Amino acid sequence: MGGVPFVQHGHYFFNMKLEIPYVEKIVPDAYHGTTAVSAHQILKSGKFKVSNRSDDWLGSGVYFFESSLRFAQRQGKKIASGNSIGVICATINLGRCLNLNDLNHAEAVKATKKELLKNGVKEVTDALAINAVAHISKAEVVRGSFVWDGFGRISRRLPLAHPIFICVRVQKNILSMNLYYEGEYNEKQMV
């Protein structure tokens, strides 16, 4: 599939009004897992390649794991397919953030999905709805939690793994970055 459009039918059918204020909130440890070669290219150019796939969970942007080196290392392994992995640690300003852990923001995405379907859009992915809401609200960053069922639980109420994803839509919100880890992926040696 191709890229994800912001809105396929214009703004006329969106009755929602979501104003996201700018808040300077710094995340000092956001990790991006990739190949070692790509990590060096990113650091040299100072720019990330924007992911714009229709199945991206938080829409278009550059993906990071907040405070979770281990998940970034796993992502690097998945991408590197046998080659050395690289993990970049970045400092990110959330700024104007569409935060899916905020019930108002999550409900705006849900209502947008419903409106897109009602107005004839055949395939409404999370990415399409999030991109539409982020575009209308001028969000610079999208943030949300993700639960992987395969990691078990600490207790009935607490999942063992509950990483927070950050999807940076505006790269100026990436304040700094450095190569945090480079090498082979070994599950037993990972921190």
VOBA-1610 file (N, C-alpha, C; in pm, whole numbers, padded with zeros to 5 digits, always signed):
BEGIN
Met+00083-00118+00000Met+00000+00000+00000Met+00087+00124+00000Gly+00034+00232-00049Gly+00106+00358-00053Gly+00102+00429+00079Gly+00137+00557+00073Gly+00139+00639+00194Gly+00000+00666+00248Val-00003+00724+00364Val-00129+00753+00433Val-00164+00899+00409Pro-00278+00929+00347Pro-00316+01069+00329Pro-00360+01130+00461Phe-00351+01263+00472Phe-00400+01330+00593Phe-00550+01311+00603Val-00623+01358+00503Val-00768+01349+00502Val-00808+01325+00357Gln-00889+01226+00331Gln-00923+01195+00192Gln-01036+01281+00138His-01123+01333+00223His-01240+01406+00175His-01246+01550+00223Gly-01131+01609+00255Gly-01131+01748+00300Gly-01175+01759+00445His-01185+01882+00494His-01216+01906+00634His-01365+01923+00661Tyr-01448+01930+00559Tyr-01587+01970+00578Tyr-01667+01881+00670Phe-01631+01755+00684Phe-01714+01665+00764Phe-01665+01649+00907Phe-01559+01718+00945Phe-01509+01707+01081Phe-01576+01813+01168Asn-01662+01769+01256Asn-01730+01859+01348Asn-01652+01875+01479Met-01550+01794+01497Met-01476+01800+01622Met-01385+01922+01624Lys-01363+01968+01743Lys-01271+02079+01764Lys-01176+02035+01874Leu-01055+02006+01837Leu-00956+01963+01935Leu-00840+02061+01930Glu-00831+02141+02032Glu-00720+02235+02041Glu-00616+02176+02134Ile-00498+02157+02082Ile-00389+02102+02162Ile-00293+02216+02193Pro-00283+02251+02320Pro-00192+02360+02355Pro-00046+02315+02345Tyr+00042+02411+02323Tyr+00185+02383+02327Tyr+00228+02374+02472Val+00292+02265+02509Val+00345+02248+02644Val+00487+02196+02629Glu+00581+02268+02686Glu+00719+02220+02679Glu+00736+02108+02780Lys+00736+01986+02730Lys+00756+01868+02814Lys+00867+01787+02749Ile+00976+01775+02818Ile+01095+01711+02761Ile+01100+01564+02802Val+01120+01477+02702Val+01143+01335+02726Val+01292+01313+02697Pro+01372+01288+02801Pro+01517+01281+02782Pro+01569+01148+02728Asp+01485+01045+02730Asp+01531+00911+02692Asp+01432+00841+02600Ala+01430+00887+02476Ala+01346+00823+02374Ala+01439+00745+02282Tyr+01410+00617+02263Tyr+01501+00529+02190Tyr+01442+00487+02055His+01528+00491+01952His+01491+00454+01816His+01582+00339+01773Gly+01523+00221+01748Gly+01601+00105+01707Gly+01603+00089+01557Thr+01721+00061+01501Thr+01736+00046+01357Thr+01862-00038+01332Thr+01913-00037+01211Thr+02040-00103+01182Thr+02153-00010+01225Ala+02271-00066+01251Ala+02386+00017+01288Ala+02420+00114+01175Val+02414+00067+01051Val+02443+00152+00935Val+02346+00270+00928Ser+02218+00242+00943Ser+02117+00349+00940Ser+02135+00447+01055Ala+02169+00396+01173Ala+02190+00483+01289Ala+02302+00583+01260His+02411+00536+01200His+02522+00626+01166His+02480+00728+01060Gln+02401+00685+00961Gln+02353+00777+00858Gln+02263+00885+00919Ile+02178+00846+01012Ile+02088+00941+01079Ile+02170+01044+01156Leu+02269+00997+01231Leu+02350+01089+01309Leu+02431+01183+01220Lys+02479+01132+01107Lys+02558+01216+01015Lys+02471+01324+00950Ser+02350+01286+00907Ser+02262+01381+00838Ser+02181+01467+00935Gly+02159+01415+01055Gly+02076+01486+01152Gly+01928+01471+01125Lys+01892+01382+01032Lys+01751+01362+00997Lys+01716+01215+00993Phe+01594+01188+01033Phe+01539+01054+01025Phe+01453+01042+00901Lys+01441+00921+00849Lys+01345+00893+00742Lys+01207+00881+00807Val+01110+00955+00756Val+00975+00953+00811Val+00902+00828+00764Ser+00844+00756+00857Ser+00761+00641+00823Ser+00622+00692+00785Asn+00574+00646+00672Asn+00445+00693+00620Asn+00365+00576+00563Arg+00366+00465+00637Arg+00294+00346+00590Arg+00150+00348+00638Ser+00064+00285+00566Ser-00078+00284+00604Ser-00104+00203+00731Asp-00009+00116+00770Asp-00028+00036+00891Asp+00051+00089+01011Asp+00109+00208+00998Asp+00178+00267+01113Asp+00078+00291+01225Trp+00116+00256+01344Trp+00021+00260+01455Trp-00019+00402+01493Leu+00077+00495+01498Leu+00046+00632+01540Leu+00050+00732+01425Gly+00037+00684+01303Gly+00038+00773+01188Gly+00179+00800+01137Ser+00191+00903+01056Ser+00318+00936+00991Ser+00415+01002+01088Gly+00541+00962+01081Gly+00642+01025+01164Gly+00760+00934+01191Val+00841+00973+01289Val+00958+00897+01332Val+00924+00836+01468Tyr+00943+00705+01479Tyr+00899+00632+01598Tyr+01010+00612+01701Phe+00973+00632+01827Phe+01062+00612+01941Phe+00987+00536+02050Phe+01064+00467+02134Phe+01010+00407+02257Phe+01052+00499+02371Glu+00956+00545+02449Glu+00987+00632+02562Glu+01041+00549+02678Ser+01162+00580+02721Ser+01226+00516+02838Ser+01234+00364+02826Ser+01249+00312+02705Ser+01250+00167+02690Ser+01355+00123+02588Leu+01479+00118+02634Leu+01590+00074+02551Leu+01567-00067+02497Arg+01518-00155+02580Arg+01502-00295+02540Arg+01407-00310+02421Phe+01297-00236+02420Phe+01206-00245+02306Phe+01270-00188+02180Ala+01350-00084+02195Ala+01420-00028+02078Ala+01521-00130+02024Gln+01588-00201+02113Gln+01681-00304+02070Gln+01609-00415+01995Arg+01494-00454+02044Arg+01413-00555+01974Arg+01371-00506+01835Gln+01331-00379+01827Gln+01293-00322+01698Gln+01413-00321+01604Gly+01529-00285+01657Gly+01650-00287+01575Gly+01679-00425+01520Lys+01661-00528+01604Lys+01682-00666+01559Lys+01586-00701+01445Lys+01462-00661+01460Lys+01361-00689+01358Lys+01400-00624+01223Ile+01448-00502+01229Ile+01485-00429+01107Ile+01617-00479+01050Ala+01715-00507+01137Ala+01850-00541+01093Ala+01860-00680+01032Ser+01769-00767+01061Ser+01765-00906+01012Ser+01905-00968+01000Gly+01969-00983+01116Gly+02098-01051+01119Gly+02218-00958+01124Asn+02205-00835+01083Asn+02315-00739+01087Asn+02320-00670+01223Ser+02424-00592+01245Ser+02437-00518+01371Ser+02323-00418+01385Ile+02280-00400+01509Ile+02174-00304+01536Ile+02235-00176+01592Gly+02160-00067+01577Gly+02198+00060+01635Gly+02078+00119+01705Val+02100+00174+01822Val+01991+00240+01895Val+02033+00384+01921Ile+01950+00475+01876Ile+01972+00617+01899Ile+01889+00659+02019Cys+01952+00732+02110Cys+01880+00791+02222Cys+01861+00938+02189Ala+01737+00983+02195Ala+01705+01121+02161Ala+01636+01190+02278Thr+01653+01320+02281Thr+01578+01405+02373Thr+01470+01472+02290Ile+01345+01455+02330Ile+01231+01504+02251Ile+01147+01600+02333Asn+01108+01710+02270Asn+01011+01801+02329Asn+00874+01760+02274Leu+00784+01716+02360Leu+00652+01673+02313Leu+00573+01788+02253Gly+00594+01910+02300Gly+00531+02028+02241Gly+00380+02015+02227Arg+00331+02034+02105Arg+00188+02020+02075Arg+00164+01871+02047Cys+00123+01799+02153Cys+00121+01652+02150Cys-00021+01597+02150Leu-00052+01518+02048Leu-00175+01440+02045Leu-00146+01317+02131Asn-00195+01318+02254Asn-00162+01216+02352Asn-00280+01119+02365Leu-00263+01000+02312Leu-00372+00902+02313Leu-00397+00843+02451Asn-00315+00879+02549Asn-00343+00844+02688Asn-00435+00947+02752Asp-00465+01054+02681Asp-00562+01155+02725Asp-00696+01115+02663Leu-00797+01095+02744Leu-00926+01045+02697Leu-00987+01137+02590Asn-00977+01269+02605Asn-01031+01360+02503Asn-00964+01341+02368His-00833+01322+02369His-00760+01302+02244His-00798+01168+02181Ala-00805+01064+02262Ala-00841+00931+02211Ala-00983+00932+02154Glu-01075+01000+02222Glu-01213+01008+02172Glu-01220+01086+02041Ala-01134+01186+02023Ala-01131+01261+01897Ala-01089+01170+01782Val-00993+01081+01806Val-00950+00987+01702Val-01062+00888+01672Lys-01128+00838+01775Lys-01239+00744+01757Lys-01353+00809+01677Ala-01388+00933+01712Ala-01495+01004+01641Ala-01456+01031+01496Thr-01329+01058+01472Thr-01281+01082+01335Thr-01291+00955+01252Lys-01255+00841+01310Lys-01269+00714+01238Lys-01415+00693+01197Lys-01505+00719+01290Lys-01649+00702+01264Lys-01695+00795+01152Glu-01651+00921+01155Glu-01688+01019+01052Glu-01633+00981+00915Leu-01508+00933+00912Leu-01449+00891+00785Leu-01529+00778+00723Leu-01567+00679+00804Leu-01649+00568+00755Leu-01786+00616+00707Lys-01848+00704+00785Lys-01979+00759+00751Lys-01976+00837+00618Asn-01862+00896+00588Asn-01848+00976+00467Asn-01787+00900+00350Gly-01790+00768+00358Gly-01757+00686+00242Gly-01613+00641+00227Val-01527+00669+00322Val-01391+00619+00314Val-01396+00469+00342Lys-01345+00390+00248Lys-01360+00244+00255Lys-01276+00180+00365Glu-01147+00215+00371Glu-01058+00152+00468Glu-01004+00260+00562Val-01052+00260+00685Val-01010+00360+00783Val-00918+00293+00884Thr-00790+00315+00867Thr-00692+00261+00962Thr-00673+00360+01077Asp-00610+00311+01183Asp-00574+00400+01294Asp-00487+00513+01241Ala-00391+00478+01154Ala-00299+00579+01100Ala-00373+00689+01026Leu-00473+00653+00947Leu-00550+00754+00873Leu-00623+00848+00968Ala-00689+00792+01068Ala-00763+00875+01164Ala-00669+00962+01248Ile-00559+00904+01292Ile-00463+00981+01371Ile-00401+01092+01287Asn-00365+01061+01162Asn-00310+01164+01073Asn-00409+01278+01053Ala-00537+01244+01039Ala-00639+01348+01020Ala-00649+01437+01143Val-00657+01377+01260Val-00668+01455+01384Val-00541+01536+01408Ala-00425+01474+01385Ala-00298+01545+01404Ala-00286+01663+01308His-00331+01644+01185His-00326+01750+01085His-00417+01868+01124Ile-00538+01835+01162Ile-00635+01940+01198Ile-00592+02013+01325Ser-00538+01940+01422Ser-00500+02001+01550Ser-00358+02056+01550Lys-00288+02036+01438Lys-00149+02081+01424Lys-00055+02017+01527Ala-00079+01891+01555Ala+00005+01817+01650Ala+00144+01796+01590Glu+00246+01816+01673Glu+00385+01795+01633Glu+00432+01654+01667Val+00368+01596+01767Val+00405+01464+01819Val+00278+01389+01854Val+00279+01257+01834Val+00169+01171+01880Val+00231+01073+01980Arg+00159+01049+02088Arg+00211+00963+02195Arg+00101+00867+02238Gly+00137+00741+02259Gly+00038+00644+02304Gly+00102+00520+02362Ser+00029+00453+02448Ser+00074+00328+02510Ser+00033+00211+02424Phe+00107+00105+02435Phe+00078-00016+02359Phe+00100-00136+02449Val+00006-00227+02451Val+00018-00347+02533Val+00036-00468+02441Trp+00145-00538+02460Trp+00168-00663+02389Trp+00124-00776+02480Asp+00030-00854+02435Asp-00025-00960+02517Asp+00077-01070+02549Gly+00174-01089+02460Gly+00267-01200+02475Gly+00369-01187+02587Phe+00373-01074+02658Phe+00475-01056+02761Phe+00427-01087+02901Gly+00303-01125+02917Gly+00254-01163+03048Gly+00218-01045+03137Arg+00201-01077+03265Arg+00157-00976+03360Arg+00236-00986+03490Ile+00248-00873+03557Ile+00304-00869+03691Ile+00196-00914+03788Ser+00076-00865+03766Ser-00041-00903+03844Ser-00163-00891+03753Arg-00280-00917+03807Arg-00402-00911+03726Arg-00418-00775+03659Arg-00381-00668+03727Arg-00400-00532+03674Arg-00279-00474+03604Leu-00163-00530+03628Leu-00041-00470+03574Leu+00022-00557+03466Pro+00029-00506+03343Pro+00098-00582+03238Pro+00248-00576+03262Leu+00317-00679+03218Leu+00461-00683+03232Leu+00527-00583+03137Ala+00471-00566+03020Ala+00527-00474+02922Ala+00417-00380+02872His+00443-00254+02883His+00345-00153+02843His+00421-00031+02789Pro+00495-00050+02677Pro+00579+00060+02628Pro+00496+00179+02578Ile+00556+00295+02588Ile+00495+00416+02534Ile+00568+00450+02405Phe+00491+00463+02299Phe+00545+00504+02169Phe+00534+00655+02156Ile+00634+00713+02095Ile+00630+00854+02056Ile+00654+00858+01906Cys+00563+00923+01836Cys+00576+00940+01691Cys+00597+01090+01666Val+00719+01125+01627Val+00753+01265+01604Val+00718+01300+01460Arg+00624+01394+01444Arg+00579+01438+01313Arg+00661+01558+01264Val+00712+01637+01356Val+00791+01756+01324Val+00929+01736+01386Gln+01031+01715+01301Gln+01162+01674+01351Gln+01234+01781+01433Lys+01191+01906+01428Lys+01253+02008+01514Lys+01226+01977+01662Asn+01130+01891+01690Asn+01100+01851+01827Asn+01202+01750+01880Ile+01289+01700+01793Ile+01399+01614+01837Ile+01514+01710+01870Leu+01537+01730+01999Leu+01632+01832+02044Leu+01777+01788+02035Ser+01802+01660+02059Ser+01938+01607+02049Ser+01929+01456+02030Met+02041+01398+01985Met+02045+01253+01968Met+02190+01205+01969Asn+02206+01081+02012Asn+02338+01018+02009Asn+02322+00868+01994Leu+02430+00804+01951Leu+02429+00658+01938Leu+02445+00599+02077Tyr+02344+00530+02122Tyr+02343+00477+02257Tyr+02393+00332+02261Tyr+02362+00257+02156Tyr+02401+00116+02152Tyr+02428+00076+02008Glu+02536+00000+01990Glu+02565-00057+01859Glu+02621-00196+01882Gly+02571-00294+01807Gly+02623-00429+01821Gly+02520-00533+01786Glu+02548-00653+01830Glu+02459-00765+01804Glu+02346-00765+01906Tyr+02235-00822+01867Tyr+02123-00836+01959Tyr+02131-00971+02026Asn+02135-00973+02157Asn+02135-01096+02233Asn+02037-01075+02348Glu+01925-01140+02343Glu+01817-01121+02442Glu+01868-01133+02586Lys+01960-01225+02611Lys+02007-01247+02749Lys+02099-01135+02798Gln+02162-01062+02704Gln+02252-00954+02744Gln+02183-00817+02746Met+02062-00810+02699Met+01994-00682+02686Met+01952-00629+02823Val+01960-00497+02837Val+01920-00433+02963Val+01779-00384+02955
//
